[in-house]
């Protein structure tokens, strides 16, 4: 069994209190992860001003070179993992074993982290919208004859991380390039990716004093969000509610992503079936950018039937099967609870599970210690039905008919929207819609992201504020006397 310590900004720490991680299928112990307390977190944060200065003194070009090395180490090296070393394939196997996410998903999403490490200059360019890199060294730059100056909002960036897809870790990876130390609280079942990224950074030359890996409980996670000047957190609406109005915390929660079909394309829906299926089901349907609703002015029944027919063939497969299309719930009770929620809402008149009718079997599958939820397409008669605006941790989507003239006022918060339309007036309305955070116009699946644009918040503007700055030589005033 692997013993994974905490990393307390330069000090490896093995605690008496440990969390034991088990294989989601066999129950075999896989790892023990040392836990830290809130008081230890508070004490460690007291060293961050010094660490911040140490990191800020490293030239940005040197940091970017370290990122390139870290990318290579992350993918190709055997890196320390507690009391052992893991190759990339071994890391993927352990990651899959404790989270229930199939190995093929884990591998695919871990390579997104590698991409961000390797292409960090492109990512920084996107987040800063092309700011000269020397501004990160000097704090200011002259851009087209206009002064631009920035100052850091915090000495440390805290991230309270989830236990699902490793792809989410690409969101905090650029932090060190912005010269801000990192404090990571890993998800309980997913210490593997953050620990491996930090080990790659260490091997590449990033100072250990700037890297924290602090597994802790819910109270400790709350301390991180309370004590760090800037942070990000992942969770559902209920978990994130206390931080909704806290400008220090960048929330990554429920996405309610959607496909919106314009009046001009409603009769051409058949050519978009592949796009809709990918948007709903890619990566097992667990990402916030997976579509959870399709809004169309007409042909809702036909659209729901076509998508359901495609997804009704999906079945559970072993976690190491490269043909896996859905993830298991490592805790079978979670899958059961979600299934019960869907079933209870289907009891409200006005919604039909089209997939279950075609498949002829229930959506919940249980086997041994785990459960799966099979893809579910629900045809809702009204945008007001409880299932019309829900999001779940499996491939789920509601199909809703709504006039184009009403859709943008009724969709509510939408992290990613794909609008299938050539209607210029409607596109103008979409561009002005305050409910949509990430907008794709045209046949682009909701889950297709580009790294040269911010995703669900902008890490640079979270870590830096712009200020007015004027510079004049010290001797200028005396020379005029």
C-alpha positions in Angstrom: 0.0 0.0 0.0 1.3 3.4 -1.0 1.8 5.9 1.8 1.3 9.5 0.6 2.5 12.3 2.9 1.4 15.9 3.0 3.8 18.4 1.5 3.9 21.4 3.8 5.8 23.9 1.6 9.2 22.2 1.7 8.5 19.6 4.4 7.2 16.2 3.8 4.7 15.4 6.7 3.4 12.0 7.7 0.5 12.3 10.2 -1.1 9.9 12.6 -4.5 10.6 11.0 -4.6 9.0 7.6 -7.3 8.5 4.9 -7.3 5.0 3.4 -8.2 4.7 -0.3 -9.5 1.4 -1.6 -10.0 -0.1 -5.0 -13.5 0.7 -6.1 -14.2 -2.8 -7.4 -12.3 -5.1 -5.0 -12.1 -3.0 -1.8 -8.4 -3.7 -1.6 -6.5 -0.9 0.2 -4.5 1.1 -2.4 -3.0 4.1 -0.5 -2.9 5.9 2.9 -2.9 9.7 2.6 -1.7 11.8 5.6 -4.2 14.4 6.8 -3.5 17.9 8.2 -5.5 20.0 10.6 -6.8 23.6 10.3 -4.2 24.8 12.7 -1.4 23.4 10.6 -2.9 25.0 7.5 -3.0 28.3 9.3 0.6 27.9 10.5 1.8 27.1 7.0 0.1 30.0 5.4 2.2 32.3 7.7 5.2 31.5 5.5 3.6 32.5 2.2 4.8 36.1 2.0 8.4 34.9 2.0 7.6 32.1 -0.5 5.8 34.6 -2.8 8.9 36.8 -2.9 11.1 33.8 -3.7 8.9 32.8 -6.6 8.5 36.4 -7.9 12.2 36.7 -8.1 12.5 33.9 -10.7 12.4 35.4 -14.3 9.3 34.4 -16.2 11.3 32.9 -19.0 13.0 30.6 -16.5 9.6 29.6 -15.0 8.3 28.8 -18.5 11.3 26.6 -19.1 10.6 24.8 -15.8 7.0 24.2 -17.1 8.3 22.5 -20.2 10.5 20.2 -18.1 7.6 19.5 -15.8 5.4 18.5 -18.8 8.0 16.0 -19.9 8.4 14.6 -16.4 4.7 14.4 -15.8 4.2 12.2 -18.9 7.4 10.3 -19.2 9.2 10.1 -15.9 8.8 7.8 -12.9 8.0 10.3 -10.2 7.9 10.0 -6.4 4.5 9.1 -4.9 5.0 8.8 -1.2 7.2 5.9 -0.4 7.4 4.7 -4.1 7.7 5.9 -7.6 5.0 5.7 -10.3 5.3 5.8 -14.1 2.6 7.5 -16.0 0.7 4.2 -16.8 1.0 3.2 -13.1 -0.3 6.6 -12.0 -3.3 6.2 -14.4 -4.1 2.8 -13.1 -4.1 4.0 -9.5 -6.1 7.0 -10.4 -8.8 4.8 -12.0 -8.8 2.3 -9.2 -9.8 4.7 -6.5 -12.1 7.1 -8.4 -14.1 4.6 -10.5 -13.4 6.7 -13.7 -12.3 4.3 -16.5 -8.6 4.1 -17.3 -9.3 5.4 -20.8 -11.0 8.5 -19.4 -8.2 9.0 -16.8 -5.5 8.8 -19.5 -7.3 11.2 -21.9 -7.9 13.8 -19.2 -4.5 13.6 -17.6 -3.1 14.4 -21.1 -5.0 17.7 -20.9 -2.9 18.5 -17.8 0.2 17.7 -19.8 -0.9 19.9 -22.6 -1.3 22.9 -20.3 2.1 22.3 -18.8 3.7 22.0 -22.2 1.8 24.8 -23.9 1.9 27.2 -20.9 3.0 30.2 -23.0 -0.1 29.8 -25.2 -2.3 29.4 -22.1 -0.9 32.5 -20.4 -1.4 34.4 -23.6 -5.0 33.5 -23.6 -5.6 34.3 -20.0 -3.8 37.7 -20.2 -5.1 38.4 -23.8 -1.6 38.7 -25.1 0.0 40.7 -22.3 3.8 41.0 -22.7 5.5 38.5 -20.5 7.9 41.0 -19.1 4.9 42.5 -17.2 5.0 39.4 -15.0 8.6 40.3 -14.1 8.4 44.1 -13.8 4.7 44.5 -12.8 4.0 46.8 -15.7 4.5 47.1 -19.5 4.0 49.7 -22.2 1.5 48.4 -24.7 0.9 50.4 -27.8 2.0 53.5 -26.0 -0.4 52.8 -23.1 0.8 51.9 -19.6 -0.5 48.6 -18.1 0.4 47.8 -14.5 -0.7 45.0 -12.3 -0.3 43.9 -8.6 -0.9 40.5 -7.0 -4.1 40.0 -5.0 -2.7 37.3 -2.8 0.5 35.6 -1.5 -0.9 32.1 -2.1 -3.6 30.5 -4.3 -5.6 27.8 -2.6 -7.5 25.1 -4.6 -10.1 22.8 -3.0 -10.2 20.0 -5.6 -12.7 17.3 -6.6 -12.3 13.6 -7.0 -13.6 13.2 -10.5 -11.9 13.9 -13.9 -8.2 14.8 -13.7 -8.8 17.3 -16.5 -10.0 19.9 -13.9 -6.4 20.2 -12.6 -5.5 22.0 -15.8 -7.4 25.0 -14.4 -4.9 25.7 -11.5 -1.7 24.5 -13.3 -0.9 28.0 -14.6 -0.8 29.6 -11.1 3.0 29.2 -10.6 3.7 30.9 -14.0 1.8 33.9 -12.6 4.4 33.8 -9.7 1.9 32.8 -7.0 2.5 29.9 -4.6 0.1 26.9 -4.6 -1.8 25.3 -1.8 -3.7 22.2 -3.0 -6.3 20.3 -1.0 -6.9 17.1 -3.1 -10.2 15.3 -3.4 -10.4 12.4 -1.1 -10.2 9.7 -3.8 -7.9 11.7 -6.1 -4.6 12.7 -4.6 -2.8 11.2 -7.5 -2.9 14.0 -10.1 -2.1 17.0 -7.9 0.7 15.1 -6.1 2.2 14.0 -9.5 2.0 17.6 -10.9 3.8 19.0 -7.8 6.5 16.3 -8.1 7.0 17.2 -11.7 7.3 20.9 -10.7 9.8 20.0 -8.0 11.9 17.9 -10.3 11.9 20.8 -12.8 13.2 23.3 -10.2 10.2 25.1 -8.7 11.1 25.9 -5.1 9.5 23.5 -2.6 8.6 26.4 -0.4 6.0 27.4 -3.0 4.2 24.1 -3.2 1.7 22.8 -0.7 -0.2 19.5 -0.8 -2.5 19.5 2.2 -5.1 16.7 2.4 -7.7 17.6 5.0 -11.3 17.3 6.0 -14.3 19.6 5.2 -13.4 22.0 8.1 -9.8 22.2 6.8 -11.1 22.9 3.3 -13.2 25.8 4.7 -10.1 27.1 6.4 -8.3 27.2 3.1 -11.0 29.1 1.4 -11.3 31.5 4.4 -7.5 32.1 4.9 -6.2 32.3 1.3 -6.4 35.6 -0.4 -7.6 33.9 -3.6 -8.8 30.4 -4.2 -10.9 28.1 -6.3 -13.3 25.4 -5.2 -15.3 22.7 -6.9 -18.8 21.4 -5.8 -22.5 21.4 -6.3 -24.8 24.4 -5.8 -25.5 23.5 -2.1 -21.8 23.0 -1.2 -20.7 26.2 -3.0 -23.6 28.4 -1.7 -21.6 29.9 1.2 -19.0 31.2 -1.3 -21.4 32.5 -3.9 -20.8 36.2 -3.1 -17.2 35.8 -1.9 -15.0 37.5 -4.5 -11.9 35.7 -3.2 -13.3 32.3 -4.3 -13.6 31.2 -7.9 -16.4 28.7 -7.9 -16.5 25.7 -10.3 -19.9 24.1 -9.8 -22.9 23.0 -11.7 -22.7 24.0 -15.4 -26.2 23.7 -16.7 -24.6 23.7 -20.2 -27.0 23.6 -23.2 -27.5 23.3 -26.9 -29.8 25.9 -28.3 -31.3 25.3 -31.8 -32.4 28.4 -33.7 -35.6 28.6 -35.6 -33.6 28.5 -38.9 -32.0 25.2 -38.0 -34.9 23.4 -36.2 -35.8 21.4 -39.3 -32.1 20.5 -39.9 -31.7 18.8 -36.5 -30.7 15.4 -37.9 -27.3 16.8 -39.1 -26.5 17.7 -35.5 -27.2 14.4 -33.8 -23.5 13.5 -33.5 -22.7 16.9 -32.0 -25.6 16.5 -29.5 -24.5 13.0 -28.4 -20.9 14.1 -27.9 -22.0 17.2 -25.9 -24.1 15.0 -23.6 -22.0 11.9 -23.2 -18.3 12.7 -23.7 -16.1 11.9 -20.7 -19.0 9.9 -19.2 -21.2 13.0 -19.0 -19.5 14.2 -15.7 -18.1 17.5 -16.8 -19.7 20.9 -16.2 -19.5 21.5 -19.9 -21.5 18.4 -20.8 -24.9 19.5 -22.2 -27.7 18.8 -19.8 -30.5 20.3 -21.9 -31.4 20.8 -25.6 -33.7 23.7 -26.3 -35.5 23.7 -29.7 -38.5 25.6 -31.1 -39.9 22.3 -32.5 -39.2 18.7 -33.3 -38.5 17.9 -29.7 -40.0 14.4 -29.8 -37.9 13.4 -32.9 -34.7 14.9 -31.4 -35.2 13.1 -28.1 -35.9 9.8 -29.8 -32.8 10.1 -32.1 -30.4 10.9 -29.3 -31.9 8.3 -27.0 -31.6 5.6 -29.7 -27.9 6.4 -30.0 -27.2 6.4 -26.2 -29.5 3.4 -25.4 -26.7 1.0 -26.5 -24.3 2.2 -23.8 -23.6 -0.4 -21.2 -21.3 -0.7 -18.2 -17.8 -2.1 -18.9 -14.8 -3.1 -16.6 -12.8 -0.1 -15.5 -9.8 -1.2 -17.5 -11.7 -1.7 -20.8 -10.6 0.8 -23.4 -14.1 0.8 -24.8 -15.6 2.3 -21.6 -18.2 5.0 -22.2 -19.5 5.7 -18.7 -17.9 5.9 -15.2 -18.8 3.7 -12.2 -19.8 5.3 -8.9 -17.1 4.0 -6.5 -19.7 4.5 -3.8 -22.8 2.6 -5.1 -25.1 4.6 -2.8 -24.3 7.8 -4.8 -25.6 6.2 -8.0 -28.7 5.0 -6.2 -29.4 8.4 -4.7 -29.1 10.1 -8.1 -31.3 7.5 -9.7 -34.0 8.0 -7.0 -33.9 11.7 -7.6 -34.5 11.3 -11.4 -37.3 8.8 -10.7 -39.0 11.0 -8.2 -39.0 13.9 -10.7 -40.3 11.7 -13.5 -43.4 11.1 -11.3 -44.2 14.8 -11.9 -46.5 14.8 -15.0 -44.9 16.2 -18.2 -41.7 14.2 -18.6 -40.8 10.9 -20.1 -37.5 8.9 -20.0 -37.2 8.1 -23.7 -34.0 6.2 -23.2 -35.4 3.7 -20.8 -38.4 3.0 -23.1 -36.0 2.2 -25.9 -33.5 0.2 -23.8 -36.1 -1.8 -21.9 -33.9 -1.9 -18.8 -33.6 0.4 -15.7 -31.0 3.2 -15.7 -29.4 2.0 -12.5 -27.0 -1.0 -12.7 -25.4 -2.4 -9.5 -22.6 -4.9 -9.4 -20.6 -5.7 -6.2 -19.4 -2.6 -4.6 -20.2 -0.2 -7.5 -23.1 1.2 -9.5 -23.6 2.8 -12.9 -26.2 5.1 -14.3 -27.0 4.5 -17.9 -27.5 7.5 -20.2 -30.9 9.2 -19.8 -32.7 11.5 -22.3 -35.9 13.0 -20.9 -38.5 14.7 -23.0 -40.0 17.5 -21.0 -43.3 19.1 -22.1 -42.4 22.4 -20.5 -39.4 24.5 -19.5 -41.0 24.6 -16.1 -40.8 20.8 -15.4 -38.3 20.0 -12.6 -36.2 17.9 -14.9 -35.9 20.6 -17.5 -33.0 22.4 -15.7 -31.2 19.6 -13.9 -27.6 18.3 -14.1 -26.3 15.0 -12.9 -23.0 13.1 -12.8 -23.8 10.8 -15.7 -24.9 11.4 -19.4 -28.3 13.1 -18.9 -30.2 15.7 -20.9 -33.6 17.1 -21.1 -35.1 18.0 -24.5 -37.4 21.1 -24.3 -39.5 22.9 -26.9 -39.5 26.7 -26.5 -40.1 29.6 -29.0 -36.8 31.2 -30.0 -38.2 34.6 -28.8 -38.5 33.2 -25.3 -35.5 30.9 -24.9 -32.8 33.4 -23.8 -35.0 34.7 -21.0 -35.8 31.2 -19.7 -32.6 29.2 -19.9 -31.1 30.5 -16.7 -27.4 30.3 -15.9 -25.4 28.4 -18.6 -21.7 27.7 -18.4 -21.3 26.6 -22.0 -23.9 27.0 -24.7 -23.8 25.9 -28.3 -26.1 27.9 -30.5 -27.0 26.2 -33.8 -28.2 29.2 -35.9 -27.2 31.5 -38.8 -29.8 34.1 -37.8 -27.9 37.3 -37.4 -30.5 38.9 -35.2 -30.6 35.9 -32.9 -26.8 35.8 -32.8 -26.7 39.4 -31.7 -29.1 38.5 -28.9 -27.0 35.5 -27.9 -23.9 37.7 -27.7 -25.7 40.0 -25.4 -27.2 37.3 -23.2 -25.9 37.7 -19.6 -26.8 34.1 -18.7 -24.2 32.4 -20.9 -20.6 32.3 -19.8 -19.0 30.4 -22.7 -20.7 30.7 -26.1 -20.2 28.6 -29.2 -22.0 29.7 -32.3 -22.2 27.0 -34.9 -21.6 23.2 -34.8 -19.2 23.1 -31.9 -19.9 20.6 -29.1 -20.3 22.2 -25.7 -17.4 20.1 -24.3 -14.8 21.4 -26.9 -12.7 23.9 -25.1 -9.9 26.2 -26.4 -7.0 27.0 -24.1 -6.4 30.4 -25.6 -9.6 31.7 -23.9 -10.5 31.7 -20.2 -12.8 29.0 -19.0 -15.3 29.6 -16.1 -13.4 32.6 -14.7 -10.0 34.0 -15.6 -7.1 32.9 -13.3 -5.0 35.9 -14.3 -7.6 38.5 -13.3 -8.3 36.4 -10.2 -4.7 36.7 -9.1 -3.9 40.2 -10.3 -5.6 43.6 -10.3 -4.9 46.3 -12.7 -3.7 49.7 -11.4 -2.9 53.1 -12.7 0.9 53.8 -12.9 2.9 56.8 -14.0 6.7 56.8 -14.1 9.0 59.8 -14.1 12.8 60.1 -13.5 13.7 61.1 -9.9 15.7 64.0 -11.2 13.0 65.4 -13.5 11.5 67.8 -10.9 14.9 69.2 -9.8 15.9 69.8 -13.4 12.9 72.1 -13.9 13.8 74.3 -10.9 
